[in-house]
Amino acid sequence: MASHDQAQQQVQGLMQKIQENAPSAQQVMKMVAAITVGGALLLLAGITLTGTVVTLVVATPVLIFFSPVLVPVGTVLLVTTIGFLSAGGFGIAALSSLSWIVNYMRGKHPPGADKFDYARQRIASKAKDVKDRAGGYIQNKGDQATQGGSWPDHIS
């Protein structure tokens, strides 16, 4: 009888552990919804792949037959599309640049104006340094020329 009670206690302990670790109703519903949605999407992916393969099998002979016409037409359409998209992109870039310049000139401080001002100041500073150095170099060469030191004597 003691072994029967012991077995019953083990079964009760096991049942208690199962109940403690069992998922909640909310977790079960989430899992059911995920499996349903995932299965539906997997089914749609399979149908799409099947339709694509069937269409490719049916359309391949037609594409091969018309390829001498379709390849040049496709190339022209591709180049034309790229040209129009590039022109539109360059036009938008030009308009936004022009808008930025107008806002900068009006003093509205558009984004990046502080970096632009810093770069302009750095360039002006370097230009002044180069001008000062060049002026000193030219002045030094002029002084040497008036003193006759830089012109070789044997050339007259």
C-alpha positions as CSV (number, residue, x, y, z in Angstrom):
1,M,0.0,0.0,0.0
2,A,2.9,2.3,0.7
3,S,4.3,2.0,-2.8
4,H,0.8,2.8,-4.2
5,D,0.7,6.0,-2.1
6,Q,4.3,6.9,-3.1
7,A,3.4,6.4,-6.8
8,Q,0.3,8.5,-6.4
9,Q,2.4,11.3,-4.8
10,Q,4.9,11.1,-7.7
11,V,2.0,11.4,-10.2
12,Q,0.6,14.4,-8.3
13,G,4.1,16.0,-8.2
14,L,4.5,15.4,-11.9
15,M,1.0,16.9,-12.6
16,Q,1.8,19.9,-10.5
17,K,5.0,20.5,-12.5
18,I,3.1,20.2,-15.8
19,Q,0.5,22.7,-14.6
20,E,3.2,25.2,-13.5
21,N,5.0,25.0,-16.8
22,A,2.0,24.8,-19.0
23,P,1.5,27.8,-21.4
24,S,-1.2,30.3,-20.6
25,A,-4.3,30.6,-22.7
26,Q,-2.9,33.9,-24.2
27,Q,0.3,32.1,-25.2
28,V,-1.7,29.3,-26.8
29,M,-3.8,31.8,-28.8
30,K,-0.7,33.6,-29.9
31,M,0.8,30.3,-31.1
32,V,-2.4,29.3,-32.9
33,A,-2.6,32.7,-34.6
34,A,1.1,32.6,-35.6
35,I,0.8,29.1,-37.1
36,T,-2.4,30.1,-39.0
37,V,-0.9,33.3,-40.4
38,G,2.5,31.6,-41.2
39,G,0.7,28.6,-42.9
40,A,-1.4,31.0,-45.0
41,L,1.6,33.0,-46.1
42,L,3.6,29.8,-46.8
43,L,0.7,28.6,-49.0
44,L,0.6,31.9,-50.8
45,A,4.3,31.8,-51.4
46,G,4.0,28.3,-52.8
47,I,1.1,29.3,-55.1
48,T,3.2,32.3,-56.3
49,L,6.2,30.2,-57.0
50,T,4.1,27.6,-58.9
51,G,2.5,30.4,-61.0
52,T,5.8,31.9,-61.8
53,V,7.3,28.6,-62.9
54,V,4.3,27.8,-65.1
55,T,4.3,31.3,-66.6
56,L,8.0,31.0,-67.3
57,V,7.6,27.6,-69.0
58,V,4.7,28.9,-71.1
59,A,6.4,32.3,-72.0
60,T,9.9,31.0,-72.7
61,P,9.2,30.0,-76.3
62,V,7.4,33.3,-77.1
63,L,10.3,35.3,-75.5
64,I,12.9,33.3,-77.5
65,F,10.9,33.8,-80.8
66,F,10.5,37.6,-80.2
67,S,13.9,38.2,-78.6
68,P,15.5,39.9,-81.7
69,V,12.8,42.6,-81.3
70,L,12.4,42.6,-77.5
71,V,16.1,42.9,-76.5
72,P,16.7,46.2,-78.4
73,V,13.3,47.6,-77.3
74,G,14.1,46.6,-73.7
75,T,17.5,48.2,-73.9
76,V,16.1,51.5,-75.3
77,L,13.4,51.6,-72.6
78,L,15.9,50.9,-69.9
79,V,18.3,53.6,-71.1
80,T,15.4,56.1,-71.6
81,T,14.1,55.3,-68.1
82,I,17.5,55.8,-66.5
83,G,17.9,59.1,-68.4
84,F,14.6,60.5,-67.3
85,L,15.1,59.4,-63.6
86,S,18.6,60.9,-63.7
87,A,17.4,64.1,-65.1
88,G,14.6,64.3,-62.5
89,G,17.1,63.6,-59.7
90,F,19.5,66.2,-61.0
91,G,16.7,68.7,-61.3
92,I,15.6,68.1,-57.7
93,A,19.1,68.4,-56.5
94,A,19.6,71.7,-58.4
95,L,16.3,73.1,-57.1
96,S,17.1,72.1,-53.5
97,S,20.6,73.6,-53.9
98,L,19.2,76.8,-55.3
99,S,16.7,76.9,-52.4
100,W,19.5,76.5,-49.9
101,I,21.5,79.3,-51.5
102,V,18.5,81.6,-51.6
103,N,17.8,80.9,-47.9
104,Y,21.5,81.4,-47.0
105,M,21.6,84.7,-48.9
106,R,18.5,85.9,-47.1
107,G,20.1,85.1,-43.7
108,K,17.6,82.4,-42.7
109,H,20.5,80.1,-41.7
110,P,19.6,76.8,-43.5
111,P,20.9,73.5,-42.2
112,G,24.7,73.2,-42.8
113,A,25.2,77.0,-42.9
114,D,27.5,77.0,-39.9
115,K,29.8,74.4,-41.6
116,F,29.7,76.4,-44.8
117,D,30.7,79.6,-42.9
118,Y,33.5,77.7,-41.1
119,A,34.9,76.3,-44.4
120,R,34.7,79.8,-46.0
121,Q,36.6,81.3,-43.1
122,R,39.3,78.6,-43.3
123,I,39.7,79.1,-47.1
124,A,39.9,82.9,-46.7
125,S,42.5,82.4,-43.9
126,K,44.7,80.1,-46.1
127,A,44.3,82.5,-49.0
128,K,45.6,85.4,-46.9
129,D,48.5,83.3,-45.7
130,V,49.5,82.4,-49.3
131,K,49.1,86.0,-50.3
132,D,51.4,87.2,-47.5
133,R,54.0,84.5,-48.3
134,A,53.9,85.3,-52.0
135,G,54.2,89.0,-51.3
136,G,57.2,88.4,-49.0
137,Y,58.8,86.2,-51.6
138,I,58.3,88.7,-54.4
139,Q,59.6,91.5,-52.2
140,N,62.7,89.4,-51.3
141,K,63.4,88.6,-55.0
142,G,62.8,92.3,-56.0
143,D,65.4,93.4,-53.3
144,Q,67.9,90.9,-54.6
145,A,67.4,92.0,-58.2
146,T,67.9,95.7,-57.3
147,Q,71.1,94.8,-55.5
148,G,72.3,92.7,-58.4
149,G,72.8,89.6,-56.4
150,S,70.6,87.2,-58.2
151,W,71.5,88.1,-61.8
152,P,74.5,86.2,-63.1
153,D,77.4,88.5,-64.0
154,H,78.6,86.6,-67.0
155,I,75.3,87.1,-68.9
156,S,75.0,90.6,-70.4
